[in-house]
């Protein structure tokens, strides 16, 4: 070593010894898509491996900063400028396969490397939450007991002396109980005399396991299920392969992956199961626990208590839990290297798998990458596959499609009707949000003692507050966002309501008159609260909060309440469940005989090229919640556009026809998945500066474009201002992921994406 520097940056008279040179990802928002910073490691630190936590000096002030070793590197040319690692960190190391995954994520999604790696480890694990210090004892073999020992001390020595070697060391409390002594005094005296040696060990509390009702026998697979199970099972243990399981709702996709999990466990492997939302984990956990009662199950999501999150993470890391279930972040489960035998992504199409903050990763796509690096198969399940998945299944040789075209035995296909709500309102102007067709079906369903689901993907009571005089044209807009504010009823019916912005969460009272002309104001557009009132008015026998429950993000802020409501709905206590898209996923209730879609158009006309796809998925998913018994149910879809292909094909159950048609349109338009996209967003409080920066950025990025690369913009975002920040976007499309990565990394290298007002979303799924 030619030299070193002290904390002031001056050459040391006596340089510190160096045993290795390493790259460290510091836990700060720097080094976007990078490979870490170079540091020198001394011999006192031992051998450092990728994933080991370290403390390093950073910046001119040499602030003590945590970080992660990402690789060993060659001796740099200028060693005088290299700082030394200060110490090892106290956080558990990140498994090396996850370090590689995190490095790929940081580079692919243009995210800071250190925070990306740090995000792979839950905060309770970093803090050591739930750690229990155990005082462990064992006898000192060569020690000679003094002549004057009390009876309790002799009893303790006799008890510990008769223990089998594998029972040592023994916990202090356990030894006291076995010896039958009342206090710890005799044990402490033996430690002082040198007859017992005490060590302290920190353990994590036992991981919580889900409660389940019965350990039921597995159903016999249908002929279709059996064929799919055998086809996928042939790839187990034979390297990476992506399997797409497209099955109609109720076809038994869960049974397929339960059978595959059974085979992986029999081969001493581990399985990772991902679901799109935290609310779906308890139901899936119960199914897994009922099918595999002898297996420990690790659950990974942010809604668990901190100590439980730590316990589950450690159980997965030790290999004690061979089944890991999680929401989006569960893809980072620390499964022991070489043990991952299968990844299952349920409802792979769901937008909840995409994270909206850096790193803006997609859980499904990261799971595919993890399966490829772990050399194991992955199963992507959905009744309505995403266009990206469908495109990959057709274009890639290591992808396959499997189909379950029929519902499982005992289930029937619902009768689905599309209703033109404009005609119904014209015939019955006072019908409100529930047209005559749906109203009659709801009465009939409840009169016959059955249950109903009602979907409206809008919260609140009214979506718009406007002047009754159309010549005035006033409506209540948020002061900080370019959106109208939504009227919400108070928590008590008699309480006054308020208006809330669903983007910045600002709240205001309703004005009594129009502030522009002094005229009356009207509440327009229905949300779930309004529909709730309409249902109660037409069915006075229903009781709000008991036999009728509204389920949206306003009423279901805690997962425990969500699960309690689902349990009451499954038991039949809740007759009508009304809600947003939360009710479209995972419900399997035989008593449901009616599904009503109040307004199928809520997402169809959004300024986003995926609007039709989302509409198709939502209608298909929610209508599939009925007919879960031998009696066919009814699904009624109210719409103002009854000829829209996404609605017509969803009602007809023609998923593959929709997928092929939509995919052809995307190819013609040059939109994903026919191309790959990056969204560059510029947000600034000053409009003129935002426009100028966006224009300069678009010009500079355009210069770096390669063959087939295209640039759209700059242009205002569909919502031009949120939280008092004006928003402009530049959309980049490229023929494939490789060319897009070259383009954005060239822009990154030129410093074009470094401003705090600029953010980049690779493979965006929302353009609002």
PyMOL commands that set and color helices and strands:
alter all, ss='L'
color gray80, all
select helices_A, chain A and resi 43-45+79-81+96-108+113-118+123-127+151-161+165-167+172-179+185-192+223-233+253-266+278-291+306-318+328-332+351-353+363-374+387-395+421-427+436-447+528-538+559-571+581-584+611-623+645-652+655-669+687-703+737-749
alter helices_A, ss='H'
color red, helices_A
select strands_A, chain A and resi 20-26+37-41+53-58+63-73+85-88+131-139+170-171+196-204+242-247+270-274+296-300+321-326+340-345+377-382+399-404+415-420+451-455+462-467+486-488+498-500+507-508+521-526+548-551+576-579+592-597+634-639+676-684+710-722+725-734+758-762
alter strands_A, ss='S'
color yellow, strands_A
deselect
rebuild
show_as cartoon
